[in-house]
Amino acid sequence: MMSLLLIGGCSKTSETVIKDGSPAVSPNNRSSLAFGPFSLNMSKEEIISQMGKPTSEEAKDDLTEIFYKGEKGPNAAFLVGKNGLVKATWYPSVYDGKAAIPKTKEDIEKNYTEKYTTEKVDCYETAKCTNYSVKQDKTKISMTLDWEDKIIDRVILE
């Protein structure tokens, strides 16, 4: 199930825009970059305290996958190792969790004033969507907007 959530059928095109500014720092200083209250290396307990009770969990080797599903479908998935959060995926367009996360293009531009890149990617059959990428240290956040370029469709923090 996690592989289905993390696979995005997007391919990149060559259009790229760069914006510079000051870095966003995670509230808990675990990673230098955060998505809402979430950053890499957060513990499973910290994630659950933000998101509430998961829909399901799957443990495999040293990793635990934590899933959240709402009325409109998959909301979020977290991959947690023994040192904390490794990778997280959200679908803000259907997200109904209690944690405050960016959900619109304006949220991205307001919350991620540090250097980011944008590029057009293939999505929804023949449509092109804007993908924002923010990298800092070893952390990357990729946020893909919907085909109308208004709300965030998918986010990957890794």
CYANA upper distance limits for C-alpha pairs under 8 A (distance plus 0.5 A):
  1 MET  CA      5 LEU  CA      7.04
  2 MET  CA      6 LEU  CA      6.69
  2 MET  CA     65 GLU  CA      7.65
  2 MET  CA     77 ALA  CA      7.51
  3 SER  CA      7 ILE  CA      6.52
  5 LEU  CA     74 PRO  CA      8.29
  5 LEU  CA     77 ALA  CA      7.73
  5 LEU  CA     89 THR  CA      7.75
  6 LEU  CA     89 THR  CA      7.09
  6 LEU  CA    156 ILE  CA      8.43
  9 GLY  CA    122 ASP  CA      8.23
  9 GLY  CA    123 CYS  CA      7.38
 10 CYS  CA    121 VAL  CA      6.25
 10 CYS  CA    122 ASP  CA      5.56
 10 CYS  CA    123 CYS  CA      6.12
 11 SER  CA    121 VAL  CA      5.81
 11 SER  CA    122 ASP  CA      5.79
 11 SER  CA    123 CYS  CA      8.38
 12 LYS  CA    119 GLU  CA      7.60
 12 LYS  CA    120 LYS  CA      6.89
 12 LYS  CA    121 VAL  CA      5.06
 12 LYS  CA    122 ASP  CA      7.19
 13 THR  CA    119 GLU  CA      7.27
 13 THR  CA    120 LYS  CA      6.24
 13 THR  CA    121 VAL  CA      6.35
 13 THR  CA    122 ASP  CA      8.38
 14 SER  CA    119 GLU  CA      7.48
 14 SER  CA    120 LYS  CA      8.03
 15 GLU  CA    118 THR  CA      8.12
 15 GLU  CA    119 GLU  CA      5.63
 15 GLU  CA    120 LYS  CA      6.62
 16 THR  CA    117 THR  CA      6.72
 16 THR  CA    118 THR  CA      5.70
 16 THR  CA    119 GLU  CA      5.14
 16 THR  CA    120 LYS  CA      8.13
 17 VAL  CA    116 TYR  CA      8.49
 17 VAL  CA    117 THR  CA      5.80
 17 VAL  CA    118 THR  CA      5.60
 17 VAL  CA    119 GLU  CA      7.31
 18 ILE  CA    115 LYS  CA      7.10
 18 ILE  CA    116 TYR  CA      6.17
 18 ILE  CA    117 THR  CA      5.10
 18 ILE  CA    118 THR  CA      7.28
 19 LYS  CA    113 THR  CA      8.15
 19 LYS  CA    114 GLU  CA      7.66
 19 LYS  CA    115 LYS  CA      5.57
 19 LYS  CA    116 TYR  CA      6.00
 19 LYS  CA    117 THR  CA      7.20
 20 ASP  CA    113 THR  CA      7.42
 20 ASP  CA    114 GLU  CA      5.85
 20 ASP  CA    115 LYS  CA      4.63
 20 ASP  CA    116 TYR  CA      7.45
 21 GLY  CA    113 THR  CA      5.67
 21 GLY  CA    114 GLU  CA      4.63
 21 GLY  CA    115 LYS  CA      6.29
 22 SER  CA    113 THR  CA      6.42
 22 SER  CA    114 GLU  CA      4.94
 22 SER  CA    115 LYS  CA      7.97
 23 PRO  CA     33 LEU  CA      8.42
 23 PRO  CA    112 TYR  CA      7.90
 23 PRO  CA    113 THR  CA      7.32
 23 PRO  CA    114 GLU  CA      5.08
 23 PRO  CA    115 LYS  CA      8.06
 24 ALA  CA     32 SER  CA      7.91
 24 ALA  CA     33 LEU  CA      6.51
 24 ALA  CA     34 ALA  CA      7.73
 24 ALA  CA    111 ASN  CA      7.76
 24 ALA  CA    112 TYR  CA      6.74
 24 ALA  CA    113 THR  CA      7.79
 24 ALA  CA    114 GLU  CA      7.12
 25 VAL  CA     29 ASN  CA      7.38
 25 VAL  CA     31 SER  CA      8.18
 25 VAL  CA     32 SER  CA      5.59
 25 VAL  CA     33 LEU  CA      5.69
 25 VAL  CA     34 ALA  CA      6.95
 26 SER  CA     30 ARG  CA      7.46
 26 SER  CA     31 SER  CA      6.76
 26 SER  CA     32 SER  CA      6.23
 26 SER  CA     33 LEU  CA      5.80
 26 SER  CA     34 ALA  CA      5.14
 26 SER  CA     35 PHE  CA      8.36
 26 SER  CA     37 PRO  CA      7.56
 26 SER  CA     38 PHE  CA      7.86
 26 SER  CA     39 SER  CA      6.74
 27 PRO  CA     34 ALA  CA      8.19
 27 PRO  CA     37 PRO  CA      7.09
 28 ASN  CA     39 SER  CA      8.39
 30 ARG  CA     39 SER  CA      7.02
 30 ARG  CA     40 LEU  CA      7.02
 30 ARG  CA     41 ASN  CA      6.58
 30 ARG  CA     42 MET  CA      7.45
 31 SER  CA     39 SER  CA      6.13
 31 SER  CA     40 LEU  CA      6.02
 31 SER  CA     41 ASN  CA      7.52
 31 SER  CA    139 THR  CA      7.80
 32 SER  CA     39 SER  CA      8.36
 32 SER  CA    136 GLN  CA      7.17
 32 SER  CA    137 ASP  CA      7.49
 32 SER  CA    139 THR  CA      7.94
 33 LEU  CA     39 SER  CA      6.91
 33 LEU  CA    135 LYS  CA      8.38
 33 LEU  CA    136 GLN  CA      6.85
 33 LEU  CA    139 THR  CA      6.95
 33 LEU  CA    140 LYS  CA      8.26
 34 ALA  CA     38 PHE  CA      5.88
 34 ALA  CA     39 SER  CA      5.01
 34 ALA  CA     40 LEU  CA      8.11
 35 PHE  CA     39 SER  CA      6.93
 35 PHE  CA    101 ILE  CA      7.14
 35 PHE  CA    102 PRO  CA      7.92
 35 PHE  CA    141 ILE  CA      8.00
 35 PHE  CA    157 LEU  CA      7.80
 36 GLY  CA     99 ALA  CA      8.22
 36 GLY  CA    100 ALA  CA      6.57
 36 GLY  CA    101 ILE  CA      4.98
 36 GLY  CA    102 PRO  CA      6.95
 37 PRO  CA     50 GLN  CA      8.29
 37 PRO  CA     99 ALA  CA      7.95
 37 PRO  CA    100 ALA  CA      7.81
 37 PRO  CA    101 ILE  CA      7.84
 38 PHE  CA     42 MET  CA      7.71
 38 PHE  CA     47 ILE  CA      8.00
 39 SER  CA     85 LEU  CA      7.92
 39 SER  CA    157 LEU  CA      8.36
 40 LEU  CA     84 GLY  CA      7.43
 40 LEU  CA     85 LEU  CA      5.41
 40 LEU  CA     86 VAL  CA      6.37
 40 LEU  CA     87 LYS  CA      7.72
 40 LEU  CA    139 THR  CA      8.07
 40 LEU  CA    157 LEU  CA      8.24
 40 LEU  CA    158 GLU  CA      7.52
 41 ASN  CA     83 ASN  CA      6.41
 41 ASN  CA     84 GLY  CA      4.41
 41 ASN  CA     85 LEU  CA      4.86
 41 ASN  CA     86 VAL  CA      6.96
 42 MET  CA     46 GLU  CA      6.63
 42 MET  CA     47 ILE  CA      7.22
 42 MET  CA     84 GLY  CA      5.38
 42 MET  CA     85 LEU  CA      5.56
 43 SER  CA     47 ILE  CA      6.90
 43 SER  CA     80 VAL  CA      7.87
 43 SER  CA     83 ASN  CA      7.94
 43 SER  CA     84 GLY  CA      5.04
 43 SER  CA     85 LEU  CA      6.76
 44 LYS  CA     48 ILE  CA      6.74
 44 LYS  CA     80 VAL  CA      7.03
 44 LYS  CA     84 GLY  CA      7.16
 44 LYS  CA     85 LEU  CA      7.75
 45 GLU  CA     49 SER  CA      6.58
 46 GLU  CA     50 GLN  CA      6.93
 47 ILE  CA     51 MET  CA      6.53
 47 ILE  CA     52 GLY  CA      8.47
 48 ILE  CA     52 GLY  CA      5.45
 48 ILE  CA     53 LYS  CA      6.61
 48 ILE  CA     54 PRO  CA      7.63
 50 GLN  CA     98 LYS  CA      7.66
 50 GLN  CA     99 ALA  CA      6.06
 51 MET  CA     97 GLY  CA      6.59
 51 MET  CA     98 LYS  CA      6.53
 51 MET  CA     99 ALA  CA      6.32
 52 GLY  CA     97 GLY  CA      8.29
 52 GLY  CA     98 LYS  CA      7.99
 54 PRO  CA     66 ILE  CA      6.87
 54 PRO  CA     67 PHE  CA      6.26
 54 PRO  CA     68 TYR  CA      5.74
 55 THR  CA     66 ILE  CA      8.31
 55 THR  CA     67 PHE  CA      6.15
 55 THR  CA     68 TYR  CA      5.40
 55 THR  CA     69 LYS  CA      6.49
 56 SER  CA     66 ILE  CA      6.66
 56 SER  CA     67 PHE  CA      5.77
 56 SER  CA     68 TYR  CA      7.47
 57 GLU  CA     64 THR  CA      7.32
 57 GLU  CA     65 GLU  CA      6.05
 57 GLU  CA     66 ILE  CA      5.09
 57 GLU  CA     67 PHE  CA      6.62
 58 GLU  CA     64 THR  CA      6.08
 58 GLU  CA     65 GLU  CA      5.61
 58 GLU  CA     66 ILE  CA      7.19
 59 ALA  CA     63 LEU  CA      6.40
 59 ALA  CA     64 THR  CA      4.79
 59 ALA  CA     65 GLU  CA      6.84
 60 LYS  CA     64 THR  CA      6.66
 62 ASP  CA     81 GLY  CA      6.33
 62 ASP  CA     82 LYS  CA      6.87
 63 LEU  CA     79 LEU  CA      7.15
 63 LEU  CA     80 VAL  CA      6.04
 63 LEU  CA     81 GLY  CA      5.05
 63 LEU  CA     82 LYS  CA      7.56
 64 THR  CA     78 PHE  CA      8.49
 64 THR  CA     79 LEU  CA      6.31
 64 THR  CA     80 VAL  CA      5.67
 64 THR  CA     81 GLY  CA      6.96
 65 GLU  CA     77 ALA  CA      7.36
 65 GLU  CA     78 PHE  CA      6.09
 65 GLU  CA     79 LEU  CA      5.13
 65 GLU  CA     80 VAL  CA      6.85
 66 ILE  CA     77 ALA  CA      6.08
 66 ILE  CA     78 PHE  CA      5.52
 66 ILE  CA     79 LEU  CA      6.99
 66 ILE  CA     80 VAL  CA      8.27
 67 PHE  CA     74 PRO  CA      8.37
 67 PHE  CA     75 ASN  CA      8.45
 67 PHE  CA     76 ALA  CA      6.56
 67 PHE  CA     77 ALA  CA      5.03
 67 PHE  CA     78 PHE  CA      7.07
 68 TYR  CA     74 PRO  CA      6.75
 68 TYR  CA     75 ASN  CA      5.97
 68 TYR  CA     76 ALA  CA      5.66
 68 TYR  CA     77 ALA  CA      6.72
 69 LYS  CA     73 GLY  CA      6.00
 69 LYS  CA     74 PRO  CA      4.79
 69 LYS  CA     75 ASN  CA      5.61
 69 LYS  CA     76 ALA  CA      7.50
 70 GLY  CA     74 PRO  CA      6.71
 70 GLY  CA     75 ASN  CA      6.63
 70 GLY  CA     94 VAL  CA      8.15
 70 GLY  CA     95 TYR  CA      7.61
 70 GLY  CA     96 ASP  CA      6.76
 70 GLY  CA     97 GLY  CA      8.40
 72 LYS  CA     94 VAL  CA      6.24
 72 LYS  CA     95 TYR  CA      8.50
 73 GLY  CA     94 VAL  CA      7.30
 74 PRO  CA     91 TYR  CA      7.52
 74 PRO  CA     94 VAL  CA      8.05
 74 PRO  CA     95 TYR  CA      8.30
 75 ASN  CA     90 TRP  CA      6.19
 75 ASN  CA     91 TYR  CA      5.66
 75 ASN  CA     92 PRO  CA      7.45
 75 ASN  CA     94 VAL  CA      6.70
 75 ASN  CA     95 TYR  CA      5.25
 75 ASN  CA     96 ASP  CA      7.50
 75 ASN  CA     97 GLY  CA      8.04
 76 ALA  CA     88 ALA  CA      7.74
 76 ALA  CA     89 THR  CA      5.91
 76 ALA  CA     90 TRP  CA      4.72
 76 ALA  CA     91 TYR  CA      6.74
 76 ALA  CA     95 TYR  CA      8.02
 77 ALA  CA     88 ALA  CA      6.16
 77 ALA  CA     89 THR  CA      5.73
 77 ALA  CA     90 TRP  CA      7.12
 78 PHE  CA     85 LEU  CA      7.48
 78 PHE  CA     86 VAL  CA      8.23
 78 PHE  CA     87 LYS  CA      6.49
 78 PHE  CA     88 ALA  CA      4.90
 78 PHE  CA     89 THR  CA      7.04
 79 LEU  CA     85 LEU  CA      6.50
 79 LEU  CA     86 VAL  CA      6.09
 79 LEU  CA     87 LYS  CA      5.65
 79 LEU  CA     88 ALA  CA      6.64
 80 VAL  CA     84 GLY  CA      5.70
 80 VAL  CA     85 LEU  CA      4.79
 80 VAL  CA     86 VAL  CA      5.97
 80 VAL  CA     87 LYS  CA      7.70
 81 GLY  CA     85 LEU  CA      6.71
 81 GLY  CA     86 VAL  CA      6.89
 86 VAL  CA    158 GLU  CA      6.62
 87 LYS  CA    156 ILE  CA      7.72
 87 LYS  CA    157 LEU  CA      6.09
 87 LYS  CA    158 GLU  CA      5.00
 88 ALA  CA    155 VAL  CA      8.47
 88 ALA  CA    156 ILE  CA      6.21
 88 ALA  CA    157 LEU  CA      5.64
 88 ALA  CA    158 GLU  CA      7.11
 89 THR  CA    154 ARG  CA      7.65
 89 THR  CA    155 VAL  CA      5.99
 89 THR  CA    156 ILE  CA      5.06
 89 THR  CA    157 LEU  CA      6.97
 90 TRP  CA     95 TYR  CA      7.91
 90 TRP  CA    154 ARG  CA      6.20
 90 TRP  CA    155 VAL  CA      5.59
 90 TRP  CA    156 ILE  CA      7.18
 91 TYR  CA     95 TYR  CA      6.29
 91 TYR  CA    152 ILE  CA      7.99
 91 TYR  CA    153 ASP  CA      6.02
 91 TYR  CA    154 ARG  CA      5.14
 91 TYR  CA    155 VAL  CA      6.98
 92 PRO  CA     96 ASP  CA      8.49
 92 PRO  CA    101 ILE  CA      8.39
 92 PRO  CA    102 PRO  CA      8.20
 92 PRO  CA    103 LYS  CA      5.96
 92 PRO  CA    151 ILE  CA      8.35
 92 PRO  CA    152 ILE  CA      6.38
 92 PRO  CA    153 ASP  CA      6.35
 92 PRO  CA    154 ARG  CA      6.99
 92 PRO  CA    155 VAL  CA      8.16
 93 SER  CA    103 LYS  CA      7.50
 93 SER  CA    151 ILE  CA      7.11
 93 SER  CA    152 ILE  CA      6.66
 93 SER  CA    153 ASP  CA      5.81
 93 SER  CA    154 ARG  CA      8.29
102 PRO  CA    107 ASP  CA      5.69
102 PRO  CA    108 ILE  CA      6.94
102 PRO  CA    111 ASN  CA      8.31
102 PRO  CA    152 ILE  CA      8.36
103 LYS  CA    107 ASP  CA      6.83
103 LYS  CA    108 ILE  CA      8.34
103 LYS  CA    151 ILE  CA      6.37
103 LYS  CA    152 ILE  CA      5.78
104 THR  CA    108 ILE  CA      7.07
104 THR  CA    145 LEU  CA      8.35
104 THR  CA    150 LYS  CA      6.38
104 THR  CA    151 ILE  CA      4.61
104 THR  CA    152 ILE  CA      5.81
105 LYS  CA    109 GLU  CA      6.90
105 LYS  CA    145 LEU  CA      7.60
105 LYS  CA    149 ASP  CA      7.64
105 LYS  CA    150 LYS  CA      5.93
105 LYS  CA    151 ILE  CA      6.22
105 LYS  CA    152 ILE  CA      7.10
106 GLU  CA    110 LYS  CA      6.51
107 ASP  CA    111 ASN  CA      6.31
108 ILE  CA    112 TYR  CA      6.07
109 GLU  CA    113 THR  CA      6.66
112 TYR  CA    116 TYR  CA      7.94
112 TYR  CA    134 VAL  CA      8.13
114 GLU  CA    134 VAL  CA      8.36
115 LYS  CA    134 VAL  CA      7.22
115 LYS  CA    135 LYS  CA      8.36
116 TYR  CA    132 TYR  CA      7.11
116 TYR  CA    133 SER  CA      6.06
116 TYR  CA    134 VAL  CA      5.20
116 TYR  CA    135 LYS  CA      7.73
117 THR  CA    132 TYR  CA      6.19
117 THR  CA    133 SER  CA      5.77
117 THR  CA    134 VAL  CA      7.21
118 THR  CA    130 THR  CA      6.92
118 THR  CA    131 ASN  CA      5.89
118 THR  CA    132 TYR  CA      5.00
118 THR  CA    133 SER  CA      6.81
119 GLU  CA    130 THR  CA      6.14
119 GLU  CA    131 ASN  CA      5.86
119 GLU  CA    132 TYR  CA      7.34
120 LYS  CA    128 LYS  CA      6.38
120 LYS  CA    129 CYS  CA      5.91
120 LYS  CA    130 THR  CA      5.13
120 LYS  CA    131 ASN  CA      6.64
121 VAL  CA    128 LYS  CA      5.89
121 VAL  CA    129 CYS  CA      5.79
121 VAL  CA    130 THR  CA      6.74
121 VAL  CA    131 ASN  CA      7.12
122 ASP  CA    126 THR  CA      7.20
122 ASP  CA    127 ALA  CA      6.54
122 ASP  CA    128 LYS  CA      5.22
122 ASP  CA    129 CYS  CA      6.77
123 CYS  CA    127 ALA  CA      5.91
123 CYS  CA    128 LYS  CA      6.15
123 CYS  CA    129 CYS  CA      6.57
123 CYS  CA    147 TRP  CA      7.90
124 TYR  CA    128 LYS  CA      8.30
124 TYR  CA    147 TRP  CA      7.90
127 ALA  CA    147 TRP  CA      6.74
128 LYS  CA    147 TRP  CA      6.84
129 CYS  CA    144 THR  CA      7.25
129 CYS  CA    145 LEU  CA      6.38
129 CYS  CA    146 ASP  CA      6.55
129 CYS  CA    147 TRP  CA      5.58
129 CYS  CA    148 GLU  CA      8.22
129 CYS  CA    149 ASP  CA      7.10
130 THR  CA    144 THR  CA      6.35
130 THR  CA    145 LEU  CA      6.00
130 THR  CA    146 ASP  CA      8.20
130 THR  CA    147 TRP  CA      8.40
130 THR  CA    149 ASP  CA      7.08
131 ASN  CA    142 SER  CA      7.27
131 ASN  CA    143 MET  CA      6.04
131 ASN  CA    144 THR  CA      4.68
131 ASN  CA    145 LEU  CA      6.73
132 TYR  CA    142 SER  CA      6.25
132 TYR  CA    143 MET  CA      5.56
132 TYR  CA    144 THR  CA      6.75
133 SER  CA    140 LYS  CA      7.49
133 SER  CA    141 ILE  CA      6.20
133 SER  CA    142 SER  CA      5.03
133 SER  CA    143 MET  CA      6.90
134 VAL  CA    140 LYS  CA      6.17
134 VAL  CA    141 ILE  CA      5.71
134 VAL  CA    142 SER  CA      7.06
135 LYS  CA    139 THR  CA      6.26
135 LYS  CA    140 LYS  CA      4.95
135 LYS  CA    141 ILE  CA      7.03
136 GLN  CA    140 LYS  CA      7.04
139 THR  CA    157 LEU  CA      7.87
139 THR  CA    158 GLU  CA      6.24
140 LYS  CA    156 ILE  CA      8.42
140 LYS  CA    157 LEU  CA      6.34
140 LYS  CA    158 GLU  CA      5.90
141 ILE  CA    155 VAL  CA      7.47
141 ILE  CA    156 ILE  CA      6.13
141 ILE  CA    157 LEU  CA      5.01
141 ILE  CA    158 GLU  CA      7.03
142 SER  CA    155 VAL  CA      6.04
142 SER  CA    156 ILE  CA      5.66
142 SER  CA    157 LEU  CA      7.09
143 MET  CA    152 ILE  CA      7.00
143 MET  CA    153 ASP  CA      8.04
143 MET  CA    154 ARG  CA      6.33
143 MET  CA    155 VAL  CA      4.93
143 MET  CA    156 ILE  CA      7.13
144 THR  CA    152 ILE  CA      6.27
144 THR  CA    153 ASP  CA      6.19
144 THR  CA    154 ARG  CA      5.80
144 THR  CA    155 VAL  CA      6.93
145 LEU  CA    149 ASP  CA      5.88
145 LEU  CA    150 LYS  CA      6.94
145 LEU  CA    151 ILE  CA      5.98
145 LEU  CA    152 ILE  CA      4.71
145 LEU  CA    153 ASP  CA      5.61
145 LEU  CA    154 ARG  CA      7.58
146 ASP  CA    150 LYS  CA      6.92
146 ASP  CA    151 ILE  CA      6.24
146 ASP  CA    152 ILE  CA      6.48
146 ASP  CA    153 ASP  CA      5.67
